[in-house]
Amino acid sequence: MVYSNFVTSIDGVAALGDGRSAGSVISAKAISDRFLMGLLRACADAVLIGGGTLAATPGHHWTAEHVAPQFAESFAALRRSLGRAGDPRLVVMSAHGKLDVKHVAMKGGATVVTSEVGAKKLGGTLPEGCEVVVAGSGEDVDIPRALDALRGRGLNVVLTEGGPTVMGHLLRAQVLDEMFLTVSPVLAGRDGEERLGMVEGVELLPAAGVWSRLLSARRHGDYLFLRYGLS
């Protein structure tokens, strides 16, 4: 299973375009959103992100307790009940091998999914505990092949937190099963700068829109929490 989690502004902005992680700014670190992030991480075998998300979030660990430490014991109990030991495996996708290999999360061990070109660029630069999965020839990553490699490592339930380009790859490959979307009660606006929505790098409408089913809609204060299923 592959599922995603994003937070956007009311006007659909998911990335601010200034190199920083937008999630905390857009959500204002609302405890309800942080709890959901932790819950979805606690349910996953692996958390998949892109190289841009890694670079934009220095000091971050893609674990449940990092975003909601007050619920750490509950998250750990949930993982045990699901038969998942330890933290979810960090998986970083970078077709060209452009990664912040000194990021603290990389030092804890990660699986890097890349192309043949990216693997050559990375060479022996990754910290101990990291591994490289080559999925695809040339400069492109073959998403189905990458997911097969992860499943071969026992990583069957994969959460992606983006960014938008990773979402575009997953949708193009038609491998995304569910989407979790937090709508924050804020307007972000745009003024000539690049501020991406949840999906980037693939054009769906008008030719081939991806239609989804609303599985649930919840509210906490002024925040909306939506869950969609994809065919």
C-alpha positions as CSV (number, residue, x, y, z in Angstrom):
1,M,0.0,0.0,0.0
2,V,1.2,3.5,-0.8
3,Y,-0.5,6.6,0.8
4,S,0.3,10.3,0.9
5,N,0.0,13.1,3.5
6,F,0.0,16.8,2.6
7,V,-1.1,20.0,4.1
8,T,-2.2,22.9,1.9
9,S,-3.6,26.4,2.3
10,I,-7.2,27.1,1.3
11,D,-6.0,28.4,-2.0
12,G,-4.0,25.2,-2.7
13,V,-0.5,26.2,-1.9
14,A,1.7,23.3,-0.6
15,A,5.2,24.7,-1.2
16,L,6.3,28.2,-0.6
17,G,9.1,28.2,-3.1
18,D,11.8,29.7,-0.9
19,G,13.7,26.5,-0.1
20,R,12.1,26.0,3.3
21,S,9.7,23.3,4.3
22,A,6.3,24.7,3.9
23,G,4.3,22.3,6.0
24,S,5.0,23.8,9.4
25,V,4.3,27.3,8.1
26,I,1.1,26.4,6.3
27,S,-0.2,24.3,9.2
28,A,1.1,26.7,11.9
29,K,2.2,23.4,13.7
30,A,-1.4,22.8,14.7
31,I,-1.4,19.9,17.2
32,S,-4.2,18.1,15.3
33,D,-2.1,18.1,12.1
34,R,1.0,17.0,14.0
35,F,-0.9,14.2,15.6
36,L,-2.1,13.0,12.1
37,M,1.4,13.2,10.8
38,G,2.6,11.0,13.6
39,L,-0.2,8.6,13.3
40,L,0.4,8.0,9.6
41,R,4.1,7.6,10.2
42,A,3.4,5.1,13.0
43,C,1.4,3.0,10.6
44,A,4.1,2.9,7.9
45,D,7.0,0.5,7.1
46,A,8.7,3.4,5.3
47,V,8.4,7.1,4.7
48,L,9.2,8.2,1.2
49,I,10.4,11.7,0.4
50,G,12.3,13.5,-2.4
51,G,15.7,15.0,-2.2
52,G,14.2,18.5,-2.2
53,T,12.1,17.7,0.9
54,L,15.2,16.4,2.7
55,A,17.2,19.5,1.9
56,A,14.3,21.8,3.0
57,T,14.0,20.2,6.4
58,P,17.3,20.3,8.2
59,G,17.3,18.6,11.6
60,H,14.2,16.6,10.9
61,H,13.6,12.9,11.6
62,W,10.8,11.2,9.7
63,T,9.5,9.4,12.8
64,A,6.1,9.6,14.6
65,E,7.6,10.9,17.8
66,H,9.6,13.7,16.2
67,V,6.4,15.6,15.1
68,A,4.3,14.7,18.2
69,P,6.5,13.6,21.1
70,Q,3.7,13.8,23.6
71,F,2.1,10.8,21.9
72,A,5.3,8.8,21.5
73,E,4.3,6.0,23.8
74,S,1.0,5.6,22.1
75,F,2.6,5.6,18.6
76,A,5.1,3.0,19.8
77,A,2.3,0.8,21.1
78,L,0.5,1.1,17.8
79,R,3.6,0.0,15.9
80,R,4.0,-3.0,18.1
81,S,0.4,-4.0,17.6
82,L,0.9,-3.8,13.8
83,G,4.1,-5.9,14.1
84,R,6.4,-3.1,13.2
85,A,9.6,-2.7,15.1
86,G,11.5,0.5,15.6
87,D,10.9,3.5,13.4
88,P,9.7,3.5,9.8
89,R,12.6,3.3,7.3
90,L,13.4,6.6,5.6
91,V,13.4,6.3,1.8
92,V,14.8,9.2,-0.2
93,M,14.1,9.3,-4.0
94,S,16.5,11.3,-6.2
95,A,16.9,10.5,-9.9
96,H,20.1,12.5,-10.2
97,G,21.6,11.6,-6.9
98,K,21.6,15.2,-5.6
99,L,21.3,14.7,-1.9
100,D,22.3,16.3,1.4
101,V,24.2,13.3,2.6
102,K,25.2,15.1,5.8
103,H,21.5,15.5,6.9
104,V,21.0,14.1,10.4
105,A,18.3,11.7,9.1
106,M,20.7,10.2,6.6
107,K,23.2,9.6,9.4
108,G,20.5,7.4,11.1
109,G,20.3,5.2,8.0
110,A,18.2,5.5,4.9
111,T,17.4,3.8,1.6
112,V,18.2,5.9,-1.4
113,V,16.2,5.2,-4.6
114,T,17.9,6.5,-7.7
115,S,18.8,5.9,-11.3
116,E,22.0,4.5,-12.7
117,V,23.2,8.0,-13.3
118,G,22.3,9.0,-9.7
119,A,24.0,5.9,-8.3
120,K,27.3,6.8,-10.0
121,K,27.1,10.4,-8.7
122,L,26.5,9.2,-5.1
123,G,29.4,6.8,-5.3
124,G,30.6,6.1,-1.7
125,T,29.3,9.3,-0.2
126,L,26.4,7.9,1.8
127,P,26.8,7.5,5.6
128,E,27.0,4.0,7.2
129,G,23.6,2.4,7.4
130,C,22.4,3.7,4.1
131,E,21.9,1.7,1.0
132,V,21.3,2.5,-2.7
133,V,18.5,1.0,-4.7
134,V,18.9,1.5,-8.5
135,A,15.5,1.5,-10.1
136,G,15.7,2.4,-13.8
137,S,18.3,2.9,-16.4
138,G,19.7,6.3,-17.5
139,E,18.5,9.3,-15.5
140,D,14.9,8.3,-14.6
141,V,13.5,6.3,-11.7
142,D,11.2,3.5,-12.5
143,I,8.6,3.9,-9.7
144,P,7.0,0.4,-9.9
145,R,10.4,-1.2,-9.9
146,A,11.4,0.9,-6.9
147,L,8.4,-0.1,-5.0
148,D,9.0,-3.8,-5.8
149,A,12.5,-3.4,-4.4
150,L,11.1,-1.9,-1.2
151,R,8.6,-4.7,-0.8
152,G,11.5,-7.1,-1.3
153,R,13.0,-5.5,1.8
154,G,9.7,-6.0,3.8
155,L,8.6,-2.3,3.3
156,N,5.1,-3.0,2.2
157,V,3.3,0.0,3.6
158,V,4.8,3.2,2.3
159,L,3.8,6.7,3.3
160,T,5.0,9.6,1.1
161,E,5.2,13.2,2.4
162,G,6.3,14.5,-0.9
163,G,7.2,16.8,-2.2
164,P,4.9,17.7,-5.1
165,T,7.3,16.2,-7.6
166,V,7.3,12.8,-5.9
167,M,3.5,12.9,-5.9
168,G,3.6,13.6,-9.6
169,H,5.8,10.5,-10.2
170,L,3.5,8.3,-8.1
171,L,0.3,9.5,-9.8
172,R,1.9,9.1,-13.3
173,A,2.8,5.5,-12.4
174,Q,-0.7,4.9,-10.9
175,V,0.6,3.4,-7.7
176,L,-0.9,5.7,-5.1
177,D,-3.7,4.0,-3.1
178,E,-4.9,6.8,-0.7
179,M,-4.3,10.5,0.0
180,F,-4.6,12.3,3.3
181,L,-5.0,16.1,2.9
182,T,-5.1,18.7,5.7
183,V,-6.7,22.0,4.6
184,S,-5.3,24.7,6.8
185,P,-7.5,27.8,7.4
186,V,-5.0,30.2,5.8
187,L,-4.6,31.9,2.4
188,A,-1.0,31.8,1.1
189,G,-1.4,33.7,-2.2
190,R,0.9,33.9,-5.2
191,D,2.7,36.8,-6.8
192,G,4.9,35.7,-9.7
193,E,7.0,33.3,-7.7
194,E,6.7,29.5,-7.9
195,R,4.4,28.2,-5.2
196,L,3.5,24.6,-6.0
197,G,0.3,22.7,-5.2
198,M,0.2,19.1,-4.1
199,V,1.1,17.6,-7.5
200,E,3.9,18.7,-9.8
201,G,5.5,17.4,-12.9
202,V,2.5,15.7,-14.5
203,E,-0.5,17.2,-16.3
204,L,-3.7,15.3,-15.6
205,L,-6.6,17.4,-16.7
206,P,-8.2,17.8,-19.2
207,A,-6.9,14.6,-20.8
208,A,-6.6,12.2,-17.9
209,G,-7.8,13.5,-14.6
210,V,-7.3,11.3,-11.6
211,W,-10.6,11.0,-9.9
212,S,-10.8,9.9,-6.2
213,R,-13.4,8.8,-3.7
214,L,-13.8,10.8,-0.4
215,L,-13.4,8.1,2.3
216,S,-13.7,10.5,5.3
217,A,-13.9,14.1,6.2
218,R,-13.1,15.3,9.7
219,R,-12.8,18.7,11.4
220,H,-10.8,19.9,14.3
221,G,-11.4,23.6,15.0
222,D,-10.9,25.4,11.7
223,Y,-8.8,22.6,10.1
224,L,-10.2,20.0,7.7
225,F,-8.8,16.5,7.4
226,L,-9.7,14.7,4.2
227,R,-9.0,11.1,3.2
228,Y,-9.3,10.0,-0.4
229,G,-9.1,6.6,-2.1
230,L,-7.8,6.2,-5.6
231,S,-8.8,3.4,-8.1
